[in-house]
Amino acid sequence: MTNQHYGQFCGLARAAEIVGQRWTLLVLRDLSVGPRRYSELVAGLPGIPTGTLASRLKELEDEGIVERLAPRGGERSIVYALTPRGEELRPALDALSRWGAGGMRAPREGEIVTTASITAALQVAAGGGVVPEEWNTTYEVHVGDVVAHVIMRDAAIAVGSGPIENPAVVITAGPQIRGVLAGELDAQTAIATGAVQLKGDPALFQRFADTLRVPFSVNVPPIV
């Protein structure tokens, strides 16, 4: 790694040396959603200098956290993916995402959402992903131009990026969906006020709102 060593034989110091550089955590977040081509990483990380992205990927490869996969079938470009060592970072990434989201009520000026950021947020909100065995519901979530999906099936929750075929419920929302995930904006009020537009059974949206949860941290003031 190019960053300076902390000079301590400490797990946290070693982790900070590897993932503490600017953009590294977001590169890992995007790859935690799924393998990505270089061009997809550039598109999903607006503002990152291409030289910085190339350096971060090389550093993560050198650490055994990211690997390049050869093209398959009709693919023409290599893709980057997390290695088993990289997959071990998921709980830490989720914990940091949950902690950061605890202090977020509304986007700051200039902030945008991306496919990976929404998908990762829903993955964190799903938590352990355990639901009743009889639930069999699919959701498509639209936030701006970004689309993700949530599947509740076989007592588990699966979250992915992109649309899904024949969703039972289509949820279209803006930043106000953050209040739904926090439990501060209840499902009925979200629909009634237009914070969320819904296609499908409102009872299934209630299930979504009750199940996916990322609460606000203590002492985070409300929006005035």
N, C-alpha and C positions, 0 to 999 in steps of 0.2 A: 504494500500500500504506500501511497505517496505522502500520507499525512504523518506528522511527527509522532513517535512513540511516546507514551506517557511514562515509561520507565518503571512500571509497577507490574508485579506478577499477580494480576487480578483479573478475574473474568470480565467484570464490567469495563475495566480499562481496555482490555483486548477487544471487546465488542464495540466500544466507542471508536477505537482505531479503525475498525472495519466499516461500520455503518454510520459513523458520525459526520461524514463529509456531506456537504450540500448536495442535494438531489438524490443521494444514495437510497434513503428510505422510500422515496417516491418511485424510484426505479424498481425496488423490491416490491412495493405495493402493486405496481402494474403487473409484474411477473407473477405475483401471488394470485391474481385473477386468472391467469393462464399464459401459455407461451405467446411471445410477441416477436414479430419481425422488427428489425431496426426502425423501419419507416413507421410502424405502428407505435413504437415507443416515442419517437419524435412527435408524432401527432398527438399522443396522449399526455405529453409533458410540455405543453406550450411554454415557451420561454427558455427552455434548456438549450444552451449552446451545444451544437453537435459534437464539438471536440470534447466537451465535458461528459456527454453521454458515452462517447466512445471510451473515454478514460475510465469512467465508473464501471462500465461493463467489463473492460479488461481487468480491472482490479478485482471485481467480484469473481471473475473466472479464475484468476490467480489464487483466490482464497477458497476455491472449490464450492462456491455458493451458487454460481450461475454457469450454465453450460450452453454451448451452441449445438443445435440439432441439425443434421443434414436435411436438405429438401426431400420430401416424399411425394410420390405420385406425380401430379401435375404441378407441384410447388416448385418455384424457381429460386426462392430466397431461403437462407437459413433462418431459423428462429432461435430466440433465446428463451431459456426456461430455468426454473429453479432446480437445483440438484437436491438429493435427499438432505444434504447438509443445509441447503437453503430453505427447504420445507420446514426445518426445525425452528426457523425464525417466525413462523406463522403466529404462534401464541403471543410472542413479543410484539409483532406488528399489530395484532388485534388489540392488545392491551394499550399500546400507545395511541392507536386510533380512537379507542373508547375514551381514554383519558382526555385527548385533545377535543373530541366532540362534546365532552361534558361542559366545556366553556364556550361552545359555539351556539349562538342563537340565530344569527343572520349573517349572510356573506358581507365581508368588508368590500369597500369600493375596489372594483377591478377583479374580484375573485370570481372564478367560474367553476362549474362542475364538469367532470369528465366521466367517461364510461367506467374507468377503473375506480374513480373516487366514489361514485354512487354504488357500484357493485361491492366494493370493499366495505362501504358503510352498511349496506344491507347484510353482508356477511357477518359483520360485527354485531348488528342488531339481532341477527338470528341466534347468536350465542352458541350454545351446545347443539341447537337444532333438533330438539326432541319435541314432538307433538303427538296428540292422540293417534292411535293406530288407524282409526276410521277416517281421518282427514285425508282428502284427496283433492287438493285445490291448486290451481296454477294462477299466478299473477304476473302481469306485465306492467312494469313501472316506468313511466315517462317523466323525466325532469328536464325541461327544455328539449334539446335535441338528443338527449342521452336516453338510452333504453337499457333496462336490466330486467331480470325475471326472478321470481321466487317460486319454488315448487315445494308444496307440503304433501308428502306422500310416504307411506310405509313408516310412519312414526318419526320421520326425519324432515329437516328443512334443507333444501339445496338452493344456492343462489348462483346466478351466472350473468354474464353480460349479454346484451343483445335481446332481440325479441324471441318469443316462444310461440309455437304453433297452437292456435285455438285456446288462448288463455281464458280461464273462467271469469277473471276480473281484469280490467285495464284501469290502472290508476294513473292519472295525469296530475302533476302537482308542480309547484315552484318550491322555493326555499321553505315554505310553510310546512313541508313534510317533516322538517326537523322537529317541529313541535309535536307532530303525531308520534314520531319515534321516541320522543322524550316522555310521552304520556301526559303532556301539558295541554295538548289540543285533542279533544276526544273525537272519535270517528264521526259521530252525527254532526257535531259542530263544524268539523272540517268540510263535510259535504254541504251543509246548509249555507255556509259563508262563501263557498266557492274556492276555498283554499285547496280543495281536492276535487277534481272532476272524475266521475266514476262511470264505467260501463260494466254492468254486472250487478250481482246481488249485494246490497249494502251490508247484509249480515256477514258476508265473506270478507268485506273490507274491515268490519269490526273485528273479525278473527285476526286479520293481518295486524291491525293496530294493537290488539291485545298481546300478540305474540312477539312481534319484533320491537325491541326496546333498547334505546340508548339514552338513559336519563341524563338530565343536566346535573352538574356537580353542585355540591352544597355551596351556597353564597354566590352563585352566579346570578346577577341581577336580571330581572325581566326587561324586555324591550319596552321603553316608554313611548 
